[in-house]
């Protein structure tokens, strides 16, 4: 993103890798504006000549800004210019397109078009789940599915939750209505299959959320809310990363009282999806979900822990348990395929 420092000085980006260009001429300024919109490689010299830039200064300028340019294959960029055929969501989602371009180094509109074909499962549409649902829809995801059959109650209503008019309605219907009112094209369904799973729970996501033996290894993300801290897991794929059983085995090995504590907490019913927790957890879950569906990024197998007392963020590695069933399951699947 070009940002002007002075009438003749421009900077691309704001971070440590930003590129600064000083003493720009008018032809160079026009050429940069055209490059930002998108110019085919074969047409750069012709475009430069049209704006009055010499071939040598054009080559030098392109080389200087090359790290900030996003290159896509020509066949991918041939999209109709007919305004009647333009996806209205893509047309107005400028900020999402720019962010997707920076995050993936690809054409942001194509990234959003890919997201439109994805289905994300969220187990519970509490305040965290509802915020994540809205964020995914805004980011271009085409379908969010759930098995949450709860109805909207007073504790669900608020600025970050459902409206007063939704009281007594099913959360699924209320969430679908919310997206419709905001003119988001995403659908809310009760489909059982998905491309990515997000599980939200108080204190501990049950290992029942693991895929069954032989089941397709759908990537999963866990959001655990507790009294003094919340935890967002790494992306979990059984046999590739650790799984929930691996995590439980490691916790038991580290603390012989952990099982008793988790058992006691399982039967507590406090609402832990306060506004601060909901916003932080939904944001982190969104980032990891989009990283996966955009580029298959798993990350470094680290969970993120938010300490609600101090506001500090820390990380913990979820180690693979070599004796876990998830490793054996994948081995059997690989053998059957072979």
N, C-alpha and C positions, 0 to 999 in steps of 0.2 A: 504494500500500500504506500504510494508516494505521499510524502508530507513536506510541505515547503518550509524551509528555515528562514529564507529571505527571498527577495524578488529574483535572485539568480542562483540560489543554493537550495538543493532538494535532497531529501533523505528517504531511502526506501526501507521501511520498517522502523521499529522503535527499540529493538533489543540489542544485545551485544553484537549480533551479526549484521546490523543495519549497514547500508551502503550510502555514503555521502557523496553527492555530486555538486561541485562548486563551479561558478562562472559559466553557467549554462547559457547557450545562445538560444534565440527564438526557434530556429529549426530543430535544435536538439530537444527543446521543451516539447514541441509538437510531436516529434518522433517518440519521445517517452510516453506521451499520452496515448499514442496509437499502439505502442507495444503493450501498454497496460490493458487495452481493450482486446488485443489479440491480433497478431500479424503472422501470416504463413511465412516460413523460412525463405521460400523462393521469392516472396514478394517484398522482402525487406529493402533491397536496393531500390526498387521502383518507388516504394513508399517514401524512402529517404529523399530520393531525387525530387519527388513532388513537393516536399516541404522545404527543399532548399539545402539539405545536408549533403556534404560530400561523401563519397564512398569510403574514404579513409576515416573520417570522423565518425561515420556510422558504425564501421567495424569496431573502432575503439570503444564507442559508447555501448554497443551490444556486449562486447567482451567484459566491460566494466560491470554491467548490471546482470550478467548471465546467472550468477547465483540466486538472483531473486526472480528469475523467469520460470514459468511453469510450461513445460513442453508436453504436448499431447500429440498422438498420432493423428494424421490428417483425416483418416476414416472416422475417427471418433468426433471430430469437430464439425462434420457435415450435418447440421441440423437445419430444418426448415426455418425460413425467415417469415413464414406466413403467420401473422399475429393471431389468426383464428385457431391455429394449431399449437400455439404456445401454452404450455402448462401454466395456468394462472398462479399456482403456488410457487413454481420456479421463478416466475417473472417478478414476484414481490419479495422473495426470500433472499434479498441481497446480502444481509449480514451472515446468514447461514452459508451461502455460497462462498463468500470470502473466507470464512473460518474453515470450511471444508477444503478449500484450495490450499490454505496454509498448512493444515494438519496432514494432508495426504500428498501434497505436491502433484495433484492432478486437477483437471478441470472440475471446479466445484459444482457446476450444474450437473455434470455426469455423476458425481458422487451422490448428490441428492436424488437423482433419478434411480440410482441403485438402491438407495435407502427405501424408496417407495415400494420396492418389491419385497421388503423384509417384514417378518412377523416376530414381534417380541412378546414374550410371556411375562406377566407380572402377577405373582400369586395373590397379592393383597392390595386393594386400592384404598389404603388409609392415606394419611396426609403425605407420607413419603411416596407411596405408589402413585397417588394422583398427580403430584408435582412431576414425577418422572414420566408419567404418561403424557402430560402436556408438553414437557420438554422434548420427548421423543417425537411427538407429532409435529412440533414446531421445527425440529431438525429434519423433517421429511420422511420419517418412518411411516410406512403405509398402513400397518395394522398392529394394534396392541391387543393381545388376548389375555384372558384371566379366567380363573375358576372361582373368583370371589363372589359369593352369593349373598353377602351381607346387605342390609338396607342402611340407608343414611340415617344416622342418629345425631343428636344435638352436638356431641363431641366432634363430629365430622365437619360441622358447619363453621365457616370462618373465611377470612380473606384468602387464606392459602388452601382452603378446602372446598366443600360443596356450598351451595346457596341454601338459604332458608326454605326456598320453594322445593328443594330436593328431599326434604325430610320425609321419610317413609318410602321413598323410591329405592329401587335396587341401586347399588353403587355403579353397576355396569351401565344401566340406563342413564343415571345422572352424569357419569363421565362422558358418555356418548353425546349427551345433550350439551355439555360444556364445550366439547370440541366443535360441535355444530354451530354453537353461538359465536365461537371465535373464528369460524370459517376455515377450520383446518380440515383437509381432505382425509385425514387418517380415520380408520374405522376401529371401533371397540367391539370385540367379539368374545365368544366363549370357546373358541377353537382350542383343541388339545395339542396340536403340533405347532412348533415354532422354530425359528432360527437361533434364538438366544433366550435364556431363561434368567429372570431376576427374582430371587426369593427374599422376602422381607419378613423378619421375625423379631420378637423380643428376646434378647439375651443370647439365644442359640438357634440357628437353623437346624432342624432335625436332619439326621443322616438319611431319612426317608426321601429327602429331596435328591439324593444320588440317583442316577439312571439305573434301571434294572439291568441284570446280566444280559448281554446281547442287545440291549437297546441302543439306538443311535446315540453317539456321544455328543449331545448338544451342549455347547458352551454354557456355563452357569456362573452367576454372580450372586454373592450373598451379602445382604445388608442386615446387620444385627444391631438392634437398639437396646441400650441398657441405661442404668441410672446415671453413672458418672462418665461413661464413654460409649461411643458407637464405633462399629467396625465395618469396613467395606472390604470384602475379600478380593483376592486377585481373580482373574478369569480362570475358571476351573474346567478342565477337560480330562476326564478319567483316563489314566494311562499315559497322558502327556504331561499333565501337571499333577499336583496333589488333588485329593478329593475331600469330601467332608469326613469320611471315615479316617483318612490319613490325619486330618486335623485333630479329630477326637483322640486318636491313639497318641499323638504327640502331647496333647494337653494332659492326658491321663499319666503319661510317663513323667511329666514335669511336676505334677501336683496330685498327690493321692487323695486330696479332698475335693478335687474339681467335680467329679461325678455327683457327689452328694449336693454340692452347691447348685449345679445345673438342674438337678432333679427338683430341688426346692423352688427354684425360679420358674420352672416350667408351669407351675400352677398359679402363678401370680398374674393379675389381669390389669395392671396399671397401663394407662396410655403413655407411651414414651415418644410419640411422634410430635413433639413440640415444634414450633416454627423454626427455631435455630437448627435443631437436629434435622428436621425435614429438608430444609434448604441445602445444608451441607451434604447430607447423604445423597439426596437426589442429584446434586451436581456432580459428585464423584462417580456415582453409578452411571450417570449419563455419559461422562467422559470415557469410562471403560467400555460401556456398551457400544458407543459409536466407533471407538478405536477397533473393536473386534469386527463389526459389520462392514466398516470401510476398508480395512486392510488385513484382517485376521490377526491383529496384534494381541498377543497374550500378556505381554509385560514381563516383569521380573519375579513373578510368584510371590509378591509381597502384598500383605493386607495393609490397609491404611486405618489407623486408629485415631479417633478424634477425642481428646480429653475435654469434657465439658466444664471441668472446674478451672482449668488453666487456659483453654483455647489452643493448646499445643497439638500438633499433628505428628504422629510417629508411625513407624512401619515395623512389621514383623514378617519374617519369611515363613511360609507354610510349606514345610518339608514333606517330601513324598515318603510314605512308610513302605519300605520294600516288601513287607509281608501283607500289604493291603490287597483286598479282593480286586480293587480297580486295576492293579497291575496284571493280575492273573486273568481278569476278564478280557483285557485287550490282547493278551498273548493268545488266548483261545480264539478270539475273533480273527487275529492275524493268521493263525494256523488254518482256520477254516477257509479263509480267502485264498491262502496259498494252495 
